[in-house]
Amino acid sequence: MRCARLSFLVVALLLAAAPSPGQQPKPDEPEFAKHLFPPELVLKYAGQIGLKPAQRTTIVEAIKKVQGDLVDLQLQMAEPAEALNTLMERPQVDEAAALAQVEKILTLERDIKKMQLSLLVRIKNALTPEQQNKLHMLRE
């Protein structure tokens, strides 16, 4: 059950990094997100954009690598998150200890976001300008 939840979280993190099909970036998303293509969008429209087998392989391999790395980071995040939860349960919270746990969590979250962005950049770089233009139109 825990593994299924982690897999869901990994997929949710990947999907959150770029706007969904038919949507513009949300107000809290960076402006650059509109220039990137989430993996499910590219694979959904693979036939319509003329995705070549080599491009598909490149994209799928990038997804597999990032998914494995993200699961590792999610597992690493469990310990400081649990420690922070334990600290917060106390009537008096040790501020320095809480901030130290938050710093660990934020570092891991930063690493996750870098991996997400790296994946989206690899996907974009695997696509031709024509394929990117088609995806922009299909997303709208």
RAKA-V487891 format. One record per backbone hydrogen bond with DSSP energy under -1.0 kcal/mol. CO is the residue of the C=O (numbers start at 0). NH is the residue of the N-H. If there is no record, write none. Layout:
BEGIN
co={CO/CO}
nh={NH/NH}
END
This chain:
BEGIN
co={0/1/2/3/4/5/6/7/8/9/10/11/19/25/29/30/31/32/37/38/39/40/44/45/51/52/53/54/55/56/57/58/59/60/61/62/63/64/65/66/67/68/69/70/71/72/76/77/78/79/80/81/82/83/84/92/93/94/95/96/97/98/99/100/101/102/103/104/105/106/107/108/109/110/111/112/113/114/115/116/117/118/119/120/121/123/127/128/129/130/131/132/133/134/135/138}
nh={4/5/6/7/8/9/10/11/12/13/14/15/22/28/32/33/34/35/41/42/43/44/48/50/55/56/57/58/59/60/61/62/63/64/65/66/67/68/69/70/71/72/73/74/75/76/80/81/82/83/84/85/86/87/88/94/97/98/99/100/101/102/103/104/105/106/107/108/109/110/111/112/113/114/115/116/117/118/119/120/121/122/123/124/125/126/131/132/133/134/135/136/137/138/139/21}
END
